[in-house]
């Protein structure tokens, strides 16, 4: 409906002699749903935006536009209000058509044709397999999975991916951390360096791995290694090298792989139990085996993008807008994480996706330009990469703010959170605010069973509808959808019209939320729909004997339930029939 109104306004404005065509350039017409029924179904501020260009009073301009509209049959009337808004009142027959469409399409209502949409690869979470997922990762998981569902609903071809960073320094540190714990379990006492990963999960991994593999390290070599004058990073690198020499590189690598797989399996289970399943799990080691980095370097050598400096190989990312050039091959011949990123994103494009969407933490803001530079250097369009930044989660227990650090072991696992408040509450709360805003997760609120808890309030709306329909069956009344469709004109009180208007707007909500990557728009919409329904439920009697009155009301309730269930499904939240 919004698109119809936009086209109608475009046609009307273009036909107005007072508006010169050049003044319409880059003019964006906004249509918003009216909050109050007496303000119509939709409203536009076009006159306010256009008034400065044409030098007319906004109210006068709005009046002129309104009076010039060639009203189609579905538009009942327009109304101009100060300081220059145009309100649109949609005919009741159109509203009736909306309810019929919902009943006929069921969960397909609001879905868009996939034929003309983009193919998208959506990467999210991608936490290093060095420890369990914490509550911050939970926000990434809930948002990413919901966005994938939303984009699919909007007609896009979407595949999801988790990038496994299972190679490099961090996995070495993790392996050393577990090896030291394993040696200590055998009776030795080695104090782990500060740079080691710590916490209960390290002990659990050490206990789960074959003791022979863990104690194969020569702990005397570690204890005798002098690291007094080294900083934390230097110390951990020396100890990793010592451990490899002590037990052999192949043996160390085997332990590293076992430890990474152990952590990765935990991550996969935590996500799966949270309702998040991926189409692809992409291993960094797979690129090493395929010599992807070498292929990247070879390709870049054929361009003017590489430069040798200080024994290292640099990519001239400043050619593509970066603030400085970046190393891709170190002096010792090892590739950098950036080199891996170039290879990985080039691989994404080589797989044929139109758009790449990465969901990253807000601390990765400075990384966006170099990622795009990497794509450009491989002769791909940098604009094909879209990065969504997620702000942090603050979790409170009383007045205590829980700090999260994987390496220190002082963090709250994602699993602990959703097991405490429930998966439904966790997933809904995670997407209840814009990704651009910090999220204060209220544990107390998430467990409340009242109208203060938004997810409970929405679920309760659906449960109430199911209860009403069951009560009608228990009274011996038969549901007659045909009779309900025939008498939809009887739905004309304030709450009914508000509900119909909200239901009518559902496809627009899906489209806009998908386009703007704003999952919270859907959660806000569901809250509004539930609120109006509960108000309706409080004043309306549904179990009545008159078939011509009861059936259209039941049809309306069924439509509300269909949309609530569908919207919650997109968010990965259940819609119980009883509560």
C-alpha positions in Angstrom: 0.0 0.0 0.0 2.8 2.4 0.8 4.3 1.9 -2.7 0.8 2.6 -4.2 0.6 5.9 -2.3 4.2 6.9 -3.3 3.4 6.4 -6.9 0.1 8.3 -6.5 1.9 11.3 -4.9 4.7 11.2 -7.5 2.1 11.3 -10.3 0.2 14.1 -8.6 3.2 16.3 -7.8 4.6 15.9 -11.3 1.3 17.1 -12.8 1.2 20.2 -10.6 2.3 23.3 -12.5 3.6 24.9 -9.4 6.4 22.3 -9.1 9.1 22.5 -11.7 10.5 19.2 -12.8 14.0 19.9 -11.8 12.9 20.6 -8.2 11.7 17.0 -8.0 15.2 15.6 -8.5 16.3 13.4 -5.6 13.0 14.0 -3.8 12.3 11.0 -1.5 8.6 10.5 -0.7 8.0 9.1 2.8 4.8 7.3 3.8 4.3 6.4 7.4 1.5 4.4 9.1 -0.8 6.7 11.2 -0.8 5.9 14.9 -4.4 7.0 15.5 -7.3 5.9 13.4 -8.8 9.4 13.2 -5.6 10.5 11.5 -6.2 8.0 8.7 -4.3 4.9 7.8 -1.2 6.5 6.3 0.4 9.9 6.3 3.0 11.8 4.3 5.2 14.9 5.1 5.9 15.5 1.4 4.6 19.0 1.5 6.9 19.9 4.4 9.9 18.6 2.5 8.9 20.2 -0.8 7.8 23.6 0.5 11.3 25.2 0.6 12.0 24.1 -3.0 8.9 25.7 -4.4 8.7 28.6 -2.0 5.2 27.9 -0.7 3.6 27.5 2.7 3.6 23.8 3.6 -0.1 23.7 4.5 -1.1 25.5 1.3 1.1 23.1 -0.8 -0.3 20.1 1.0 -3.8 21.4 0.3 -3.0 21.8 -3.4 -1.5 18.3 -3.7 -4.4 16.7 -1.8 -7.1 18.4 -4.0 -5.2 17.4 -7.1 -5.0 13.7 -6.3 -7.0 11.6 -8.8 -8.4 9.3 -6.1 -8.5 5.6 -7.1 -11.3 3.4 -5.8 -9.3 2.1 -2.9 -8.6 5.6 -1.5 -11.6 6.7 0.5 -10.4 10.3 1.2 -7.4 12.5 2.0 -7.1 15.1 4.8 -4.7 17.9 5.3 -3.6 18.8 8.8 -1.2 21.4 10.2 1.6 22.2 9.6 1.3 20.3 6.3 0.7 16.6 6.6 -1.5 14.7 4.2 -3.5 11.9 5.8 -4.8 9.0 3.7 -7.9 7.0 4.5 -8.1 3.6 2.9 -11.4 2.2 1.9 -12.9 -0.6 4.0 -13.1 -3.0 1.1 -9.3 -2.8 0.8 -9.0 -3.6 4.4 -11.3 -6.6 4.0 -9.1 -7.8 1.1 -6.1 -7.7 3.5 -7.8 -10.1 5.9 -8.9 -12.4 3.1 -5.3 -12.4 1.8 -3.9 -13.4 5.2 -6.4 -16.2 5.6 -5.7 -17.5 2.1 -1.9 -17.2 2.2 -1.4 -18.1 5.9 2.3 -17.9 6.7 3.0 -16.8 3.2 1.4 -13.4 3.8 4.1 -10.7 3.5 6.5 -12.9 1.5 7.9 -11.4 -1.6 8.9 -12.9 -5.0 12.5 -14.1 -4.9 13.0 -13.8 -8.6 14.3 -10.3 -8.7 16.2 -10.2 -5.4 19.9 -10.5 -4.6 21.8 -13.6 -3.6 23.4 -12.9 -0.3 26.1 -14.6 1.8 25.5 -13.6 5.4 28.4 -14.3 7.8 27.9 -13.8 11.5 29.3 -14.7 14.9 32.5 -16.3 13.5 34.0 -16.3 17.0 37.5 -17.8 17.2 37.4 -21.4 18.5 39.4 -20.5 21.6 36.6 -20.6 24.1 32.8 -20.8 24.6 30.5 -18.2 23.2 29.6 -15.5 25.6 26.5 -13.3 25.9 27.9 -10.8 23.4 28.1 -13.5 20.8 24.5 -14.3 21.6 23.4 -10.9 20.3 25.3 -11.5 17.0 23.7 -15.0 16.7 20.1 -13.8 17.4 20.5 -10.8 15.1 22.2 -12.7 12.3 19.8 -15.6 12.2 16.8 -13.3 12.4 18.2 -11.1 9.6 18.7 -14.2 7.4 15.1 -15.2 8.0 13.9 -11.6 7.4 15.9 -11.3 4.1 14.4 -14.7 2.9 10.9 -13.4 3.8 11.7 -10.3 1.7 12.5 -12.5 -1.3 16.3 -12.6 -1.2 18.3 -15.8 -1.7 20.3 -16.1 1.5 23.0 -18.5 2.7 24.6 -18.3 6.1 28.2 -18.9 7.0 30.5 -19.2 10.1 34.2 -18.5 9.5 36.4 -20.8 11.6 39.7 -19.1 12.4 41.4 -22.4 13.2 44.9 -21.5 12.2 47.6 -19.1 13.5 48.8 -17.7 16.8 45.6 -17.8 18.8 45.1 -21.6 18.3 48.7 -22.1 19.3 48.1 -20.2 22.6 45.0 -22.2 23.2 46.9 -25.5 22.7 49.6 -24.3 25.1 47.0 -23.3 27.7 45.5 -26.8 27.6 48.9 -28.5 27.6 50.0 -26.6 30.7 46.7 -27.5 32.4 47.2 -31.2 31.4 50.7 -31.2 32.8 49.4 -29.7 36.0 46.7 -32.4 36.2 49.5 -35.0 36.2 51.0 -33.5 39.3 53.3 -30.7 38.0 52.8 -27.1 39.0 53.4 -24.7 36.1 51.8 -21.2 36.5 50.2 -20.3 33.2 51.4 -17.0 31.7 48.9 -14.1 31.8 48.5 -14.4 28.0 47.2 -18.0 28.3 43.5 -18.7 28.1 42.2 -19.5 31.5 38.9 -20.6 33.1 37.0 -23.7 33.9 36.6 -24.7 30.2 40.4 -25.0 29.8 40.4 -27.6 32.7 37.4 -29.4 31.1 39.2 -29.7 27.8 42.4 -30.9 29.4 40.4 -33.6 31.3 38.7 -34.7 28.1 41.8 -35.3 26.0 44.1 -38.3 26.1 46.5 -37.9 29.0 49.5 -39.2 27.0 49.0 -36.5 24.5 48.8 -33.8 27.2 51.8 -34.9 29.3 54.0 -35.4 26.2 55.3 -31.9 26.6 58.6 -31.6 28.4 57.5 -29.4 31.3 61.1 -29.0 32.5 61.7 -27.1 29.3 58.9 -24.7 30.1 60.0 -24.1 33.7 63.6 -23.5 32.8 62.8 -21.0 29.9 63.8 -17.5 30.9 61.0 -15.0 30.2 61.7 -12.5 32.9 62.6 -9.6 30.6 59.8 -10.3 28.1 56.4 -8.7 27.7 53.2 -10.8 27.7 53.2 -11.3 24.0 56.9 -12.1 23.7 56.6 -14.5 26.7 53.7 -16.5 25.2 55.4 -16.8 21.8 58.7 -18.1 23.4 56.8 -20.6 25.4 54.8 -21.8 22.4 58.0 -22.3 20.5 59.6 -24.1 23.4 56.6 -26.4 23.6 56.8 -27.2 19.9 60.5 -28.0 20.3 59.9 -30.1 23.4 57.2 -32.4 22.0 57.7 -32.0 18.3 55.8 -29.7 15.9 53.6 -32.5 14.5 52.6 -33.6 18.0 51.8 -30.0 19.1 49.7 -29.5 15.9 47.8 -32.7 16.7 46.9 -31.4 20.1 46.0 -28.0 18.7 43.6 -29.6 16.2 42.0 -31.7 19.0 41.6 -28.7 21.3 40.1 -26.5 18.5 37.7 -29.3 17.5 36.6 -29.6 21.1 35.8 -25.9 21.4 34.2 -25.8 17.9 31.9 -28.7 18.8 30.8 -26.8 21.9 30.2 -23.7 19.8 28.1 -25.6 17.3 26.0 -27.2 20.0 25.5 -23.9 21.8 24.3 -22.3 18.5 22.2 -25.2 17.5 20.4 -25.3 20.8 19.8 -21.6 20.4 18.1 -22.3 17.2 20.9 -21.1 14.9 21.9 -23.4 12.0 24.4 -22.5 9.3 24.5 -23.4 5.7 28.3 -23.4 5.7 31.2 -23.7 8.1 34.3 -22.3 6.4 37.7 -23.3 7.8 40.7 -21.1 7.5 42.8 -24.2 7.3 40.9 -25.2 4.2 42.4 -22.1 2.5 45.9 -23.1 3.7 45.5 -26.6 2.1 44.2 -25.0 -1.1 47.1 -22.6 -1.2 44.6 -19.7 -1.4 47.0 -17.1 0.1 49.6 -18.0 -2.4 47.1 -17.6 -5.2 46.1 -14.2 -3.8 49.7 -13.1 -3.7 50.3 -14.4 -7.2 47.3 -12.5 -8.5 48.4 -9.3 -6.8 51.9 -9.6 -8.2 50.4 -9.1 -11.6 49.1 -5.7 -10.5 50.8 -2.6 -9.0 49.2 -3.2 -5.6 52.2 -4.9 -3.9 55.3 -3.4 -2.5 58.3 -5.0 -0.7 59.5 -3.1 2.3 61.5 -4.0 5.4 61.6 -7.6 4.2 57.8 -7.9 4.3 55.2 -7.8 1.5 52.7 -4.9 1.7 49.4 -4.3 0.0 48.9 -0.7 -1.1 45.5 -0.4 0.5 45.9 3.4 0.4 45.2 3.1 -3.3 41.7 2.1 -2.3 41.0 4.7 0.5 42.7 3.0 3.5 44.6 5.3 5.9 47.8 3.2 5.5 49.2 0.2 3.6 48.9 -3.2 5.2 51.3 -6.2 5.5 50.1 -9.4 4.0 53.3 -11.5 4.2 55.6 -11.0 7.3 59.4 -10.9 7.2 59.5 -14.6 8.3 57.3 -15.6 5.4 54.1 -16.1 7.4 50.9 -14.6 6.1 48.9 -12.2 8.2 45.3 -12.4 9.2 44.6 -9.7 6.6 45.9 -11.9 3.8 43.5 -14.6 5.0 40.7 -12.1 4.9 41.5 -11.1 1.4 41.5 -14.8 0.3 38.3 -15.5 2.2 36.3 -12.7 0.8 37.6 -13.3 -2.7 36.5 -16.9 -2.3 33.0 -15.6 -1.3 32.7 -13.6 -4.5 34.1 -16.5 -6.6 31.2 -18.6 -5.3 28.8 -16.2 -7.1 27.1 -14.2 -4.4 25.8 -10.8 -5.4 26.2 -9.3 -1.9 28.4 -10.2 1.1 27.1 -9.2 4.5 29.4 -9.4 7.5 28.1 -8.9 11.0 31.0 -7.7 13.2 31.5 -6.1 16.6 31.6 -2.4 16.8 35.3 -2.6 17.7 35.9 -3.7 14.0 34.9 -0.3 12.6 38.4 0.5 11.4 38.6 -2.8 9.6 35.8 -2.1 7.1 37.9 0.0 4.7 40.8 -2.5 4.5 38.3 -5.3 3.8 36.8 -3.3 0.9 40.4 -2.5 -0.2 41.2 -6.2 -0.2 38.2 -6.9 -2.5 39.0 -4.1 -4.8 42.6 -5.3 -5.1 41.2 -8.7 -6.3 39.2 -6.8 -8.9 35.9 -7.2 -7.2 33.5 -4.4 -6.5 34.1 -3.2 -2.9 30.5 -2.0 -2.7 29.4 -5.7 -2.8 30.6 -5.9 0.8 28.2 -4.7 3.5 29.4 -4.6 7.1 26.8 -4.4 9.9 28.4 -3.4 13.3 26.9 -4.7 16.5 27.2 -2.7 19.7 28.0 -4.4 22.9 25.8 -6.1 25.4 25.8 -5.1 29.1 24.6 -7.8 31.4 23.5 -6.9 34.9 23.1 -9.0 38.0 21.7 -6.5 40.4 24.0 -3.5 40.3 27.0 -5.6 39.3 28.0 -5.4 35.6 29.5 -8.6 34.5 32.8 -8.2 32.6 33.5 -10.7 29.7 37.0 -11.8 28.7 37.6 -15.1 27.0 41.3 -15.2 27.9 40.9 -14.5 31.6 38.0 -16.9 31.9 35.8 -14.3 33.6 32.8 -14.3 31.3 29.2 -15.3 31.1 28.6 -18.0 28.5 25.8 -17.5 26.1 24.4 -20.9 27.1 24.1 -19.8 30.8 22.1 -16.8 29.7 19.5 -18.6 27.6 19.2 -21.5 30.0 18.4 -19.0 32.7 15.9 -16.8 30.9 14.8 -19.2 28.1 15.6 -19.2 24.4 12.5 -17.2 23.4 13.2 -14.3 25.8 17.0 -14.3 25.0 16.4 -14.2 21.3 13.7 -11.5 21.5 15.6 -9.3 23.9 18.7 -9.5 21.7 16.9 -8.0 18.7 14.6 -5.6 20.6 16.9 -2.7 20.0 18.8 -1.5 17.0 22.2 -3.1 16.4 23.6 0.5 16.5 22.6 0.8 20.2 24.2 -0.7 23.3 22.0 -3.3 24.8 21.4 -3.5 28.6 20.1 -7.0 29.1 17.6 -7.0 32.0 17.6 -10.6 33.4 14.8 -9.8 35.8 12.5 -8.4 33.1 13.3 -11.3 30.8 11.8 -13.8 33.3 8.7 -11.9 34.2 5.3 -13.2 33.1 3.4 -10.0 32.6 2.9 -7.1 30.2 6.2 -5.6 31.1 8.0 -8.4 29.4 7.5 -7.8 25.6 8.0 -11.3 24.4 5.7 -12.8 27.0 3.1 -10.1 26.1 3.3 -11.0 22.4 3.2 -14.8 23.0 0.3 -14.3 25.4 -1.7 -12.5 22.6 -1.4 -15.6 20.4 -2.3 -17.9 23.3 -5.4 -15.8 24.1 -6.5 -16.1 20.5 -6.1 -19.8 20.6 -8.0 -19.9 23.8 -10.9 -17.9 22.3 -11.1 -20.2 19.3 -11.1 -23.3 21.6 -13.8 -21.8 23.8 -16.0 -21.3 20.7 -15.5 -24.9 19.8 -16.4 -26.0 23.3 -19.6 -24.0 23.1 -20.6 -26.0 20.0 -20.3 -23.0 17.6 -18.8 -23.8 14.2 -16.2 -21.6 12.6 -17.4 -20.5 9.1 -14.6 -18.7 7.2 -16.9 -18.0 4.2 -19.5 -16.3 6.4 -16.6 -14.4 8.1 -15.3 -13.1 4.8 -18.8 -12.1 3.7 -19.4 -10.0 6.8 -16.1 -8.3 7.2 -17.8 -5.0 6.9 -19.1 -5.4 10.5 -15.5 -4.9 11.7 -15.7 -1.2 12.3 -15.0 -0.3 15.9 -11.8 1.5 16.9 -9.8 -1.6 17.9 -10.8 -3.6 14.9 -9.8 -0.9 12.5 -6.5 -0.5 14.3 -5.8 -4.2 14.0 -6.7 -4.3 10.4 -4.5 -1.3 9.7 -1.6 -2.9 11.5 -2.1 -6.2 9.6 -2.2 -4.3 6.3 1.2 -2.8 7.1 2.9 -6.2 7.8 4.4 -6.6 4.2 5.7 -3.1 4.4 7.4 -3.8 7.8 9.0 -6.9 6.3 10.2 -5.0 3.2 11.6 -2.0 5.2 13.2 -4.0 8.0 14.9 -6.2 5.4 16.1 -3.2 3.3 17.4 -1.3 6.3 18.7 -4.5 8.1 16.7 -3.3 11.1 15.4 -6.5 12.8 14.1 -4.4 15.7 11.5 -2.9 13.4 9.8 -6.3 13.3 10.0 -6.8 17.1 8.5 -3.3 17.6 5.7 -4.1 15.2 4.8 -7.3 17.0 4.7 -5.4 20.3 2.3 -2.8 18.8 0.1 -5.6 17.3 0.0 -7.4 20.6 -0.9 -4.2 22.5 -3.8 -3.3 20.3 -5.1 -6.9 20.4 -5.0 -7.0 24.2 -6.9 -3.8 24.4 -9.5 -5.3 22.0 -9.7 -8.4 24.0 -10.4 -6.4 27.2 -13.5 -4.8 25.8 -14.9 -7.2 23.2 -17.0 -10.4 23.7 -16.1 -12.9 21.1 -18.2 -15.9 22.1 -21.6 -14.8 20.8 -24.3 -16.8 19.2 -24.9 -14.6 16.2 -22.9 -16.3 13.3 -22.7 -13.1 11.2 -21.1 -11.2 14.1 -18.9 -13.9 15.6 -17.4 -15.3 12.4 -15.8 -12.0 11.1 -14.4 -11.4 14.5 -12.9 -14.9 14.6 -11.4 -14.4 11.2 -9.8 -11.2 12.4 -8.3 -13.0 15.4 -7.0 -15.7 13.2 -5.3 -13.1 11.0 -3.7 -11.6 14.0 -2.5 -15.0 15.2 -1.1 -15.8 11.7 1.0 -12.6 11.6 2.2 -13.0 15.2 3.3 -16.6 14.6 5.0 -15.7 11.4 6.8 -12.7 12.8 8.0 -14.6 15.9 9.2 -17.4 13.6 11.4 -14.9 11.7 12.9 -13.9 15.1 13.4 -17.5 16.1 10.8 -17.3 18.9 8.1 -19.8 19.5 4.3 -19.0 19.6 2.8 -21.3 22.2 -1.0 -21.9 22.1 -1.3 -22.2 25.8 0.5 -20.2 28.6 
